Amino acid sequence: MKAFIESGKAVMGIEFGSTRIKAVLVDDGFRVVAQGAHDWENRLVDGVWSYSLEDIEAGVRGAYAKCAADAEAKCDAKLTRLTEEVCASRPAPGLVPYVGEKHYQRKHGKNAYYGQGGR
């Protein structure tokens, strides 16, 4: 597993939950090989529950660092690169705006259904 991780073939998934950001490193069989999380808390800003960009950046860095430390502890592997197949700097065209709008609408849009008590 060490060679697999250090070769950059591992894939990391990052999930932005309401109370923590979770990072999971998987192998080519989608088995979890390492994980990390960063706790965070939203704030009510102008009547909308939100997160600051600083909190988002700190949370991603924290979850990644804990996942990397877990990979080193479990597999003696240094996590220095990830597969380019799921690279955040080159997402599928239209994916980021779509996900951002979907997330905003489900929490804050006219028909919000998550985290806002139905308002």
C-alpha positions as CSV (number, residue, x, y, z in Angstrom):
1,M,0.0,0.0,0.0
2,K,2.9,2.3,0.7
3,A,4.1,2.2,-3.0
4,F,0.5,2.7,-4.2
5,I,0.0,5.8,-2.1
6,E,3.4,7.3,-2.8
7,S,3.0,6.7,-6.5
8,G,0.0,9.1,-6.5
9,K,-2.5,6.5,-7.4
10,A,-4.7,6.9,-4.3
11,V,-7.9,9.0,-4.5
12,M,-9.0,11.4,-1.8
13,G,-12.6,12.3,-1.3
14,I,-13.5,15.3,0.8
15,E,-17.0,15.9,2.2
16,F,-18.1,19.2,3.7
17,G,-20.5,18.2,6.4
18,S,-22.4,20.5,8.7
19,T,-20.2,19.9,11.7
20,R,-17.0,18.6,10.2
21,I,-15.0,18.2,7.0
22,K,-14.0,14.6,6.3
23,A,-11.2,13.4,4.0
24,V,-10.9,9.8,3.0
25,L,-8.1,8.2,1.0
26,V,-9.1,5.1,-1.0
27,D,-7.2,2.5,-3.1
28,D,-8.2,1.3,-6.6
29,G,-10.8,-1.1,-5.1
30,F,-12.4,1.8,-3.2
31,R,-11.2,0.5,0.2
32,V,-10.5,3.2,2.8
33,V,-6.8,3.3,3.6
34,A,-6.7,6.5,5.6
35,Q,-9.0,9.2,6.9
36,G,-9.0,12.5,8.7
37,A,-11.5,15.1,9.8
38,H,-11.7,18.7,10.9
39,D,-14.5,20.0,13.1
40,W,-16.1,23.3,12.2
41,E,-19.1,25.3,13.0
42,N,-21.4,27.5,10.9
43,R,-22.4,31.0,11.7
44,L,-25.6,32.9,11.2
45,V,-24.8,35.7,8.8
46,D,-27.6,38.0,7.7
47,G,-30.1,35.3,8.5
48,V,-28.3,32.6,6.6
49,W,-26.2,29.8,8.2
50,S,-22.8,30.0,6.5
51,Y,-19.1,29.3,6.7
52,S,-16.3,31.8,6.0
53,L,-13.7,31.2,3.3
54,E,-11.1,31.2,6.0
55,D,-12.9,28.4,7.8
56,I,-13.2,26.4,4.6
57,E,-9.5,26.7,3.8
58,A,-8.5,25.8,7.3
59,G,-10.9,22.9,7.4
60,V,-9.7,21.4,4.1
61,R,-6.0,21.8,5.2
62,G,-6.8,20.2,8.6
63,A,-8.7,17.3,7.2
64,Y,-6.0,16.7,4.6
65,A,-3.2,16.9,7.2
66,K,-5.0,14.4,9.5
67,C,-5.6,12.0,6.5
68,A,-1.9,12.3,5.5
69,A,-0.8,11.6,9.1
70,D,-3.2,8.5,9.2
71,A,-1.7,7.2,5.9
72,E,1.8,7.6,7.4
73,A,0.8,5.9,10.6
74,K,-1.1,3.0,9.0
75,C,1.0,2.5,5.8
76,D,4.3,4.2,6.5
77,A,3.5,6.3,3.4
78,K,4.1,9.9,2.7
79,L,1.1,11.5,1.0
80,T,2.6,13.9,-1.4
81,R,0.4,13.6,-4.5
82,L,-2.9,12.2,-5.6
83,T,-4.3,10.8,-8.8
84,E,-5.0,13.4,-11.4
85,E,-8.3,11.7,-12.3
86,V,-10.2,13.5,-9.5
87,C,-8.1,16.7,-9.3
88,A,-10.0,19.7,-7.8
89,S,-7.9,22.1,-9.9
90,R,-9.4,20.5,-13.1
91,P,-13.0,19.5,-12.3
92,A,-15.4,18.5,-15.0
93,P,-16.7,21.5,-16.9
94,G,-19.7,23.0,-15.1
95,L,-19.3,20.8,-12.0
96,V,-18.3,23.6,-9.5
97,P,-21.1,26.0,-10.4
98,Y,-23.6,23.2,-10.4
99,V,-22.6,21.8,-7.0
100,G,-22.3,25.3,-5.5
101,E,-25.8,26.3,-6.7
102,K,-27.3,23.0,-5.6
103,H,-25.8,23.4,-2.2
104,Y,-27.0,27.0,-1.8
105,Q,-30.5,26.2,-3.0
106,R,-31.0,23.2,-0.7
107,K,-30.0,25.2,2.3
108,H,-31.0,28.8,1.4
109,G,-33.2,28.8,-1.7
110,K,-37.0,29.4,-1.9
111,N,-37.7,25.7,-1.3
112,A,-34.8,25.0,1.1
113,Y,-35.1,21.5,2.7
114,Y,-31.8,21.2,4.7
115,G,-30.6,23.0,7.7
116,Q,-33.0,26.0,7.7
117,G,-36.1,24.5,9.3
118,G,-37.9,24.6,6.0
119,R,-37.6,28.3,5.3
